[in-house]
């Protein structure tokens, strides 16, 4: 587009959105904040006529941010942030994509409900962003990814048509990072509210930690969430947190979260599994949420702009750690979430110190990915950095399905180009 076309489009968007369109001169056309589906449709159609890319943005808390697109319009959801309804009997909530997770958690508490799964950055993250990522987070030990907690979505495709997706059709929206459409409404499956208690343990060996997880999974212990971190991550938290955070010496730490009502069933067996695997339970004070934050917040340090996040099958974490070269391992810390009752571990590596150049981060990420693939794992998500791994993430069949849908609804490749998978 030339400058005159840009000016005309900016005038159109200003007419549609008023002050909720902010023009820009820093390489993008501007930022748009529609209030409803009607405005979003007009926005999609007006930019479609001009061939302008649309880049949906959540709260920016994901390590896989939206693509940087010259002459695009950044779409945010701060005005589409309403909790539309709560079905207490059916344990469902219908929300708009811009709802912040903590806002939803507080609101659900008045109904005696809580989410099944939510991100570690619940104070910042939007529901739409987590769904678009198909995130794994708090509660994923019991309930899997957020994909397993979504009943349906309404989405507006690149041609401006709104569609409702359920069942297998959710694959067209959940986890595809805004490449196939813009989320309008999301219906989440919930669970009854419960007091969650923490148990923390430390282990000297990764194999012992994984042995404990295998024992717990085999005995069907009713845990809700399990988070892990290594000693380097503990030390980083101790250094950068405003409040004191210490743990007894041990190379690895685990946070086991379970419902207080099941304490008598869980504690003896959980402590037994920890001790049998060579671990040590740690006396804890405070709420489960106060422990979740240090176990799942290294991303906020900003040392690792290019994500190093992977999915591992059960029993492969120790093998992966032992394969990391001696020259690289001291530069890394990691935190992890155990999902699907220990069948999968989502592990995020971080650089202990911010790199002097991005290439250092990228080389480390690629080296780790090679080691992850050698033990049967895969990159957590493709984002803008790992599109060559799209088939490993989505599978060839789903990629073909996504490609056909995009060709029919967004043949000009306008929705979040450069993200998730190639056209």
Secondary structure, DSSP 8 states (H G I E B T S, - for coil): --HHHHHHHHHHHHHHHGGGEEE--SSS-EEE---SHHHHHHHHHHHHHHT--EEEE-SS-SSS-----TT-EEEE-TTS--EEEEETTTTEEEE-TT-BHHHHHHHHHTTTEEES-B-TTTTT-BHHHHHHHT---BTHHHH-SGGGGEEEEEEEETTS-EEEEEGGGGGGTTTSTTSSEEEEEEEEEEEE---EEEEEEEES-HHHHHHHHHHHHHTT---SEEEEEEHHHHHHHHHH-SS-----S-SEEEEEEEEGGGHHHHHHHHHHHHHHTT-EEE---S-HHHHHHHHT-GGGG---SS-EEEEEETT-HHHHHHHS-HHHHTTEEEEEEEETTTTEEEEEEEESS--SSHHHHHHHHHHHHHHHHHTT-EES--TTT-GGGHHHHH-HHHHHHHHHHHHHH-TT--BTTTSSS--
